[in-house]
């Protein structure tokens, strides 16, 4: 077990990540004693409204630059030099894709960013990475325990109807024996319980961060309570 820095916000830093995730990943890797590990990230691509000329934006781009082994998957197509494999990931195929791409049984880091079905994909996942990062819907607030409906064909339409609330994901994490250690309004970090010696330093109330909601869902689609 390892002592995980209780205030990971002190280490926020952006290099290739969307926001502050690079520095937090760096600190957690240090805490866990992982020098060059293995990662799995999906989906991934250029930053919002940018092109491949600007490079990839992702949680583990910096890790790959530093010599980590890993796999990038995405439902879109990317120039071959970026080494992003083309797959449309769902809760129904996640375990098959894990095997197909020869990911290790004891994976170090995983990142889920599919703009909608994160809760269902993690729930279906049969593997237990040491650290799992997933997007959440920070616009739903602290008290909501909701996710969008299960739909393998879901594609985000830019509205507030996407993803799951942090509370819903925290419930799933605890059911899978994971501890929430960091959130920034967009991404949440969870570490396997058996690796964290100071679980009492982390609480949902202290770690919750919200963000401004996206545009109204004019279709008024139903949410699933967790």
C-alpha positions as CSV (number, residue, x, y, z in Angstrom):
1,X,0.0,0.0,0.0
2,X,1.1,3.6,-0.6
3,X,0.5,7.0,0.9
4,X,-1.3,9.1,-1.7
5,X,-0.9,12.9,-1.5
6,X,-4.2,14.1,0.1
7,X,-4.2,17.5,-1.7
8,X,-3.4,16.6,-5.3
9,X,-4.6,20.0,-6.4
10,X,-1.1,21.3,-5.4
11,X,0.3,19.3,-8.3
12,X,-2.0,20.4,-11.1
13,X,-0.1,21.0,-14.4
14,X,-1.1,20.9,-18.0
15,X,1.2,19.7,-20.8
16,X,-0.9,17.6,-23.1
17,X,-3.9,16.9,-20.9
18,X,-7.2,18.8,-21.2
19,X,-6.8,20.7,-18.0
20,X,-4.6,20.0,-15.0
21,X,-4.4,16.2,-15.2
22,X,-0.7,15.8,-16.3
23,X,0.7,17.0,-13.0
24,X,-1.8,14.9,-10.9
25,X,-0.9,11.8,-12.9
26,X,2.7,12.5,-12.3
27,X,2.3,12.8,-8.5
28,X,0.1,9.7,-8.3
29,X,2.7,7.7,-10.3
30,X,5.4,8.9,-7.9
31,X,3.3,7.9,-4.8
32,X,2.6,4.5,-6.2
33,X,6.2,4.0,-7.2
34,X,5.5,3.5,-10.9
35,X,8.3,4.7,-13.1
36,X,7.4,3.4,-16.6
37,X,4.1,1.5,-16.5
38,X,1.3,0.6,-18.8
39,X,-1.7,2.7,-19.8
40,X,-5.0,2.4,-21.8
41,X,-6.8,5.6,-23.0
42,X,-10.0,6.0,-25.0
43,X,-11.2,8.2,-26.7
44,X,-8.5,10.6,-27.6
45,X,-7.8,13.2,-30.3
46,X,-6.8,16.9,-30.8
47,X,-8.0,19.5,-28.4
48,X,-11.5,20.9,-28.9
49,X,-11.8,22.9,-32.2
50,X,-8.1,22.2,-33.0
51,X,-6.5,19.9,-35.6
52,X,-3.9,17.2,-35.6
53,X,-1.3,19.9,-36.4
54,X,-1.6,20.8,-32.7
55,X,-1.0,17.2,-31.6
56,X,-3.0,15.0,-29.4
57,X,-4.7,16.1,-26.2
58,X,-5.0,13.3,-23.6
59,X,-4.3,12.2,-20.1
60,X,-1.5,9.8,-21.1
61,X,0.2,11.6,-24.0
62,X,2.9,12.8,-21.7
63,X,3.4,9.3,-20.3
64,X,4.0,7.9,-23.8
65,X,6.6,10.6,-24.4
66,X,8.3,9.5,-21.2
67,X,8.5,5.9,-22.4
68,X,5.4,4.3,-20.9
69,X,3.8,1.4,-22.9
70,X,0.2,1.8,-23.8
71,X,-2.7,1.8,-26.2
72,X,-4.8,4.7,-27.5
73,X,-8.2,3.9,-28.9
74,X,-10.7,6.2,-30.5
75,X,-13.9,6.0,-32.6
76,X,-12.5,8.5,-35.0
77,X,-9.6,8.1,-37.4
78,X,-6.2,9.7,-36.9
79,X,-3.0,10.0,-38.9
80,X,-0.9,6.9,-38.5
81,X,2.0,8.7,-36.8
82,X,-0.2,9.3,-33.7
83,X,-0.6,5.5,-33.2
84,X,-4.3,5.8,-32.3
85,X,-6.1,2.6,-33.0
86,X,-9.6,2.8,-34.5
87,X,-12.3,1.3,-32.3
88,X,-15.8,2.4,-31.2
89,X,-15.8,1.5,-27.5
90,X,-19.0,0.5,-25.7
91,X,-20.0,-1.4,-22.5
92,X,-20.6,-4.4,-24.7
93,X,-17.2,-4.7,-26.2
94,X,-14.8,-3.1,-23.7
95,X,-13.6,-6.5,-22.3
96,X,-13.1,-7.9,-25.8
97,X,-11.1,-4.9,-26.9
98,X,-9.0,-5.1,-23.7
99,X,-8.0,-8.6,-24.8
100,X,-7.8,-7.8,-28.5
101,X,-5.2,-5.1,-27.8
102,X,-3.1,-7.3,-25.4
103,X,-3.4,-5.0,-22.4
104,X,-1.9,-6.4,-19.2
105,X,-4.0,-8.1,-16.5
106,X,-2.6,-5.7,-14.0
107,X,-2.8,-2.3,-15.8
108,X,-1.4,0.8,-14.2
109,X,-3.6,3.6,-15.6
110,X,-6.8,3.7,-17.6
111,X,-8.7,6.8,-18.9
112,X,-12.3,6.7,-20.1
113,X,-13.5,9.7,-22.2
114,X,-16.4,8.8,-24.5
115,X,-18.7,11.8,-23.9
116,X,-21.6,9.8,-22.5
117,X,-21.4,6.1,-21.6
118,X,-18.5,6.3,-19.0
119,X,-20.6,4.8,-16.2
120,X,-21.8,1.8,-18.2
121,X,-18.4,1.1,-19.6
122,X,-16.8,1.1,-16.2
123,X,-19.6,-1.0,-14.7
124,X,-19.0,-3.6,-17.4
125,X,-15.2,-3.6,-17.1
126,X,-13.9,-6.9,-15.8
127,X,-10.4,-5.6,-15.1
128,X,-9.1,-3.5,-12.2
129,X,-6.5,-0.9,-13.2
130,X,-4.5,0.6,-10.4
131,X,-5.7,4.1,-11.3
132,X,-8.9,4.9,-13.3
133,X,-9.6,8.3,-14.7
134,X,-13.0,9.1,-16.1
135,X,-14.9,12.1,-17.3
136,X,-18.0,13.1,-15.2
137,X,-20.8,15.6,-15.7
138,X,-19.9,18.3,-13.2
139,X,-23.0,20.3,-14.2
140,X,-25.3,17.9,-12.4
141,X,-24.1,19.1,-9.0
142,X,-23.0,17.4,-5.8
143,X,-26.3,15.8,-4.7
144,X,-27.4,14.2,-8.0
145,X,-26.7,10.5,-8.5
146,X,-27.5,10.1,-12.2
147,X,-26.2,8.8,-15.5
148,X,-27.5,8.9,-19.0
149,X,-29.4,5.9,-20.3
150,X,-27.5,2.9,-21.6
151,X,-27.1,3.3,-25.3
152,X,-24.3,1.7,-27.3
153,X,-24.9,4.1,-30.2
154,X,-24.8,7.3,-28.1
155,X,-23.0,10.2,-29.6
156,X,-22.8,13.4,-27.6
157,X,-24.7,16.3,-29.2
158,X,-23.1,19.1,-27.2
159,X,-26.0,19.4,-24.6
160,X,-26.0,18.8,-20.9
161,X,-27.2,15.2,-21.6
162,X,-23.9,13.4,-21.2
163,X,-22.0,11.2,-18.8
164,X,-22.7,10.6,-15.1
165,X,-22.6,12.7,-12.0
166,X,-19.6,12.4,-9.7
167,X,-21.8,10.9,-7.0
168,X,-23.0,8.1,-9.3
169,X,-19.4,7.3,-10.3
170,X,-18.3,7.4,-6.7
171,X,-21.0,4.8,-5.8
172,X,-19.8,2.6,-8.6
173,X,-16.2,3.1,-7.5
174,X,-16.9,2.1,-4.0
175,X,-18.7,-1.0,-5.2
176,X,-15.6,-1.9,-7.2
177,X,-13.4,-1.1,-4.2
178,X,-11.9,2.1,-5.5
179,X,-11.2,5.4,-3.7
180,X,-11.9,8.9,-5.2
181,X,-8.8,10.9,-4.8
182,X,-9.2,13.9,-7.1
183,X,-11.7,15.8,-9.3
184,X,-11.5,19.0,-11.3
185,X,-15.0,19.5,-12.6
186,X,-14.4,17.4,-15.7
187,X,-12.2,14.4,-14.8
188,X,-12.3,12.2,-11.6
189,X,-9.4,10.0,-10.4
190,X,-10.0,6.7,-8.6
191,X,-7.3,4.4,-7.1
192,X,-7.8,0.8,-6.1
193,X,-8.5,0.5,-2.3
194,X,-5.8,-2.1,-1.8
195,X,-3.1,0.5,-2.9
196,X,-4.2,3.4,-0.7
197,X,-2.9,3.4,2.9
198,X,-4.6,6.7,3.8
199,X,-8.2,6.3,2.5
200,X,-9.6,8.4,5.3
201,X,-7.8,11.5,3.9
202,X,-10.2,11.5,1.0
203,X,-13.9,12.3,1.2
204,X,-16.5,13.0,-1.5
205,X,-17.6,16.3,0.0
206,X,-14.1,17.7,0.1
207,X,-13.1,16.5,-3.4
208,X,-16.3,17.5,-5.3
209,X,-15.8,20.2,-8.0
210,X,-18.6,21.3,-10.3
211,X,-18.5,23.0,-13.7
212,X,-20.9,25.1,-15.7
213,X,-23.5,22.9,-17.5
214,X,-23.6,22.6,-21.3
215,X,-26.6,23.7,-23.4
216,X,-30.1,22.6,-22.4
217,X,-31.3,19.2,-23.5
218,X,-34.3,20.2,-25.5
219,X,-35.3,16.6,-26.1
220,X,-35.7,16.2,-22.3
221,X,-34.3,12.7,-22.2
222,X,-34.6,10.7,-19.1
223,X,-31.8,10.1,-16.6
224,X,-31.1,6.9,-14.7
225,X,-30.9,7.2,-11.0
226,X,-28.0,5.3,-9.3
